[in-house]
Amino acid sequence: MIRVLIVDDDFMVAKIHTGFVARTPGFEVAGVAHTGAQALAEVERLEPDLVLLDVYLPDTTGLDLLQRMRELVPDLDVLVISAAREAETVRRALRGGIVHYLIKPFSYDDLRERLEHYRQAYGGLAAASEETDQAEVDRLFGHGFAGGRAETRLPKGFSAETLRLVEEHLREAGTDLSAAETAARLGVSRVSARRYLEHLVDTRKAEVRLRYGEVGRPERRYQWR
């Protein structure tokens, strides 16, 4: 479980971000801080794995906290979440070694994608042996992280183009669909449609429900999460 400290001066925003993190599998909220002084104290006390750090704090800036927090916990990772859009602010954050920079306001899905990318890349690297390979390094640095969405390795026989079509169709449908309905609308086989739909369920982009008729097996219905 990845333990997260949330640092934001706005109590309501911090509460919302706490809920976002709590909803994300593999993550838990270790604590919350609303000032720079509180952030330093909580980092030292809790030794979290990851800090969601706002730039604008009442007693300092988040960027000025970066080095001071790492002096307390050398392996600490930081994801900046801020309304600050200035290019120089983003450059300073990148030079400070952050794992990502997310501009407010953002949705739960926006944050979830960054957290999942962090978990997959950094968690996999931490579990690796003393040496790594180029694929691990590319994943760590976000290679293939296009359009704000982390690219995952597709199962054998899958087409990225077909997956994108199924994904877009399900997201825009506004209701649940069966594999047969998806196949008919996209011009693919029902078996193929179901494989792609089940992949979306496995990657938590969609959910499946069973619809029971009067006779026969229940129908699997898929809907965008």
BAPA-670279 format. One record per residue (C-alpha): x, y, z; residue in three letters. Coordinates in steps of 0.25 Angstrom, whole numbers, plus 5000, padded with zeros to 4 digits. Each point is the difference from the previous one (the first is absolute). Example, Ala and Ser with C-alpha at 12.3 -4.5 7.8 and 13.67 -1.06 7.14 Angstrom:
BEGIN
5049, 4982, 5031, ALA
5006, 5014, 4998, SER
***
This chain:
BEGIN
5000, 5000, 5000, MET
5005, 5014, 4996, ILE
4999, 5010, 5011, ARG
4996, 5014, 4996, VAL
5002, 5013, 5007, LEU
4990, 5011, 4995, ILE
5005, 5015, 5001, VAL
4991, 5011, 4997, ASP
4996, 5013, 5007, ASP
4985, 4998, 4996, ASP
4993, 4991, 5009, PHE
4989, 4997, 4991, MET
5009, 4997, 4988, VAL
5009, 4991, 5009, ALA
4987, 4992, 5004, LYS
4997, 4998, 4986, ILE
5014, 4995, 4996, HIS
4999, 4991, 5013, THR
4988, 4994, 4994, GLY
5007, 4998, 4986, PHE
5012, 4993, 5006, VAL
4991, 4991, 5009, ALA
4992, 4996, 4988, ARG
5013, 4995, 4992, THR
5004, 4986, 5002, PRO
5014, 4998, 5006, GLY
5000, 5014, 5007, PHE
4997, 5005, 5014, GLU
4999, 5013, 5006, VAL
5011, 5001, 5011, ALA
4997, 5014, 5004, GLY
4996, 5015, 4996, VAL
5008, 5013, 5002, ALA
4995, 5014, 4997, HIS
5013, 5008, 5002, THR
5015, 4998, 4997, GLY
5003, 4998, 5014, ALA
4990, 4990, 5002, GLN
5004, 4993, 4987, ALA
5015, 4999, 5006, LEU
4995, 4994, 5013, ALA
4991, 4990, 4994, GLU
5011, 4995, 4990, VAL
5009, 4998, 5011, GLU
4989, 4993, 5009, ARG
4993, 4992, 4989, LEU
5012, 4997, 4990, GLU
4990, 4999, 4989, PRO
5003, 4994, 4986, ASP
4994, 5011, 4992, LEU
4996, 5015, 5003, VAL
4989, 5007, 4992, LEU
5005, 5014, 5001, LEU
4994, 5013, 4997, ASP
5009, 5012, 4996, VAL
4992, 5011, 5007, TYR
5001, 4999, 5015, LEU
4998, 5011, 5011, PRO
5014, 4999, 5006, ASP
5009, 4996, 4988, THR
4999, 4994, 4986, THR
4999, 4985, 4997, GLY
5012, 5001, 4991, LEU
5009, 5005, 5012, ASP
4995, 4988, 5008, LEU
5005, 4990, 4990, LEU
5015, 4999, 5004, GLN
4996, 5002, 5015, ARG
4990, 4988, 5000, MET
5011, 4991, 4993, ARG
5010, 5004, 5011, GLU
4990, 4993, 5009, LEU
4996, 4989, 4991, VAL
5010, 4998, 4989, PRO
4992, 4990, 4992, ASP
4987, 5009, 5000, LEU
4993, 5002, 4987, ASP
4992, 5012, 4997, VAL
4988, 5003, 4991, LEU
4997, 5015, 4998, VAL
4985, 5003, 5000, ILE
4998, 5015, 4998, SER
4993, 5011, 4993, ALA
5014, 5006, 4996, ALA
5001, 5000, 4985, ARG
5013, 5009, 4999, GLU
5010, 4993, 4991, ALA
5011, 5004, 5010, GLU
4993, 4993, 5011, THR
4998, 4987, 4992, VAL
5015, 5001, 4997, ARG
5004, 5002, 5014, ARG
4991, 4988, 5004, ALA
5006, 4991, 4990, LEU
5015, 5004, 5004, ARG
4995, 4996, 5014, GLY
4998, 4986, 4996, GLY
4985, 4999, 5000, ILE
4993, 4987, 4994, VAL
4989, 5009, 4994, HIS
4993, 5013, 4999, TYR
4985, 5001, 5000, LEU
4993, 5013, 4998, ILE
4987, 5004, 5008, LYS
4989, 4998, 4998, PRO
5000, 4985, 4996, PHE
4991, 4988, 5001, SER
5002, 4987, 5008, TYR
5003, 4993, 4987, ASP
5011, 5010, 4997, ASP
5007, 4997, 5014, LEU
4997, 4985, 4999, ARG
5008, 4999, 4987, GLU
5012, 5007, 5006, ARG
4999, 4992, 5012, LEU
4999, 4987, 4993, GLU
5012, 5004, 4991, HIS
5008, 5003, 5012, TYR
4996, 4987, 5007, ARG
5003, 4991, 4987, GLN
5013, 5007, 4997, ALA
5006, 5003, 5013, TYR
4995, 4988, 5007, GLY
5005, 4991, 4989, GLY
5014, 5006, 5001, LEU
5000, 4999, 5015, ALA
4997, 4985, 4999, ALA
5011, 4998, 4989, ALA
5014, 4995, 5002, SER
5012, 5009, 5001, GLU
5000, 5002, 4985, GLU
4989, 5003, 4991, THR
4997, 5001, 4985, ASP
4996, 5011, 4990, GLN
4985, 4996, 5001, ALA
5000, 5002, 5015, GLU
5007, 5013, 4998, VAL
4991, 5005, 4989, ASP
4988, 4997, 5009, ARG
5006, 5007, 5011, LEU
5002, 5013, 4992, PHE
4986, 4999, 4994, GLY
5004, 4995, 4986, HIS
4986, 4998, 4993, GLY
4993, 5008, 5010, PHE
4992, 5008, 4989, ALA
4988, 5008, 5001, GLY
5000, 4999, 5015, GLY
4997, 4985, 5000, ARG
5011, 4990, 5004, ALA
5002, 4990, 4989, GLU
5000, 4985, 5005, THR
5005, 4988, 4993, ARG
4989, 4994, 4992, LEU
4997, 4985, 5001, PRO
5005, 4992, 4988, LYS
4991, 5001, 4988, GLY
4994, 5014, 5004, PHE
5000, 5012, 4991, SER
5002, 5013, 5006, ALA
4991, 5006, 4989, GLU
4989, 4991, 5003, THR
5001, 5001, 5015, LEU
4999, 5015, 4998, ARG
4988, 4999, 4991, LEU
4993, 4991, 5011, VAL
5004, 5009, 5011, GLU
4995, 5012, 4993, GLU
4987, 4993, 4996, HIS
4997, 4996, 5014, LEU
5004, 5013, 5006, ARG
4990, 5008, 4991, GLU
4989, 4990, 5001, ALA
4994, 5005, 5012, GLY
4994, 4987, 5004, THR
5005, 4985, 5002, ASP
5002, 4992, 4987, LEU
5002, 4985, 4998, SER
5011, 4994, 4992, ALA
4990, 4997, 4988, ALA
4996, 5014, 5000, GLU
5014, 5006, 5000, THR
5004, 4990, 4989, ALA
4988, 5004, 4991, ALA
5003, 5015, 5001, ARG
5015, 4998, 4998, LEU
5000, 4989, 4990, GLY
5008, 4990, 5007, VAL
4997, 4986, 5005, SER
4993, 4998, 5013, ARG
5011, 4992, 5006, VAL
5010, 5012, 4997, SER
4991, 5010, 5006, ALA
4998, 4992, 5012, ARG
5016, 4999, 5002, ARG
5002, 5015, 4999, TYR
4988, 5003, 5009, LEU
5005, 4990, 5010, GLU
5014, 5006, 4999, HIS
4994, 5014, 5003, LEU
4993, 4993, 5013, VAL
5014, 4994, 5004, ASP
5007, 5014, 4999, THR
4988, 5007, 5008, ARG
4996, 5008, 4988, LYS
4986, 4993, 4999, ALA
4991, 4992, 5009, GLU
4992, 4988, 4997, VAL
4986, 4997, 5005, ARG
4991, 4988, 4997, LEU
4986, 5001, 4994, ARG
4991, 4988, 5003, TYR
4990, 4996, 4990, GLY
4988, 4990, 5002, GLU
5008, 4989, 4994, VAL
5015, 4997, 4997, GLY
5013, 5005, 5005, ARG
5001, 5015, 5005, PRO
5005, 5010, 4990, GLU
5012, 5007, 5004, ARG
4998, 5015, 4998, ARG
5012, 5010, 5000, TYR
5000, 5015, 5004, GLN
5011, 5010, 5001, TRP
5004, 5003, 5014, ARG
***
